[in-house]
Amino acid sequence: MMALWQSFVLGVHELMPWFDGSIATIVIILIKAMALIMPLLLTVAYFTYIERKVIGYMQLRIGPNRVGPKGWLQPIADALKLMTKEIIFPSKANIYLFLLAPILAIAPAIAVWAVIPFDEGIYITNLDVSLLYVLAIGSIGVYGIILAGWASNSKYPLLGALRSASLLVSYEIVIGFALVTVVMIAGSVNLNTIVADQQGGVINWYFIPLFPMMIIFFISALVETNRAPFDVVEGESEIVGGTHVEYSGMTFAVFFLAEYANMILMAVLAVIMFFGGWHSPFEGLGMLEAAFAWVPGIIWVLAKSTFFMFLYLWVRATFPRFRYDQIMRLSWKVFLPITIVWIFVVALMTQLQIGPWFS
Amino acid sequence: MSSEQIIFYILSFWFIATSLAMIFARNAAKAVLFLVLGFFSAASIWILLEAEFLAITLILVYVGAVMVLFLFVIKMLNIDKSTIRAKFAEYLPLGLIVALIIIAEMFLVLGSAQFGLEVMPSPARHGADYSNITVLAMQLYTTYVYPFELAAVILLIAIIAAITLVHKKEATHKKQNVSEQVNVRAKDRVRLVSIVSPTKEEK
């Protein structure tokens, strides 16, 4: 497989030798990006279908079942409907910023995937500061929501944007501190090294020494992606639809895509940081390890992140929406002190060289 | 011209263009967005210089946090455009003089006498295994560990000072106690009373 890919890369370089092979390199990167974005967008489409089905069954309903067998053509029908709908521009809106906002929401949500490792050696780029890259590019996504609120020139979107700006900035700090503990154990900000460091069975995965950080990371991920029970940015019962009020058709669909791409990203990140990435859970178990040795690492990454994606839906179907000031209190007065204390705990564990993680 | 030079000139031109656009933008929110674009160009130039840690920190801190708060504040302000443009001619000579002084200073300090290729030859390219963040961390936590810690303490003092300045005394404002609100039960707030409704004869 790898040999086939390498011969393909060499072939492209021979076909396009201009600018010392720079053009060929760009073409290779584009092919890699398409190989990632296409499945990602397909996953997003079917994630919305699974969300409606799962929440439907949790509420003793059936969910979508009309389009295609068992309703599995529903996302395609939804996409077609959104694409053919008219895009309405509010007359007092700032058109350029109004159209720029959805692009600013989706572009970082997809660009972040460039550094995510799916298996040993399977990634678009192996950046040395990939964890910081994820945090930096992820933090740009908030501009989409803020601009959408401001450019719409409407009251409810503005309220939604204000809520979003303050929420995202406060929870980014929490996520940053929670991930500092991961970096302290792994001794690297390279996602590949972080996963490679968790080799050797479930006992080596970071969720054991960092259990509170794992919980905090997951809850903060819910806030960062504007998911229930923290979806005050949309808050249908309070501010109609938040930043999405003035958006229709494809412009709205792009916001939707960005939100779901971010959800999947956060699930994959949780797996990479705390649940051993591409490592099999049967490592070091003799018989079982040999029996599952044929499963490629990418399957493990996807299987583990599917569990977290399911958790998003489970949480949404279970909890009522938080009040805005309670979310802020949770961030600054509960999570931030816990993460700072845990940084000292991890420093202590490193000094005492505890367990398989710190030696 | 190598492809690296072409990229450098595109980025530099873009950096200057966005900086100028930021200054001349009439709308404060648009000015902030042009500044964000400028930060991106600066970060890209740093990546060309193999300083990827600095580049990503610039985006993480300034684009991801500081500029978001700027936009936040700008949205809250009620900016009257006429007051901004008033007295433009009155301030113009002073502004021009200050600008000229700054340009002269920059020319003297950053000119080719100090930073020319003879004084400072262009750095050698490192291999693919060169880790900018490791080199930076080695310097920060060994050679410059005391200045680094001092800077951290000064920043902490600044944070505490800012909080003390805006912190109000308990008596001057009313505050909700969230844990009290969360712990409240129905029987604390609602008293259910069974009322026997009078029949027709009793009326």
Interface residues (C-beta under 8 A of the other chain):
Chain A: F19 D20 S22 L97 L127 D128 V129 L132 Y133 L135 A136 I137 S139 I140 V142 Y143 I146 L147 G149 W150 L158 A161 L162 A165 S166 L168 V169 E172 V189 D325 Q326 R329
Chain B: S2 S3 A29 K30 L33 V36 E52 F53 I56 T57 I59 L60 V63 G64 A65 V68 L69 L71 F72 K75 M76 S131 N132 I133 Q176 V178 V182
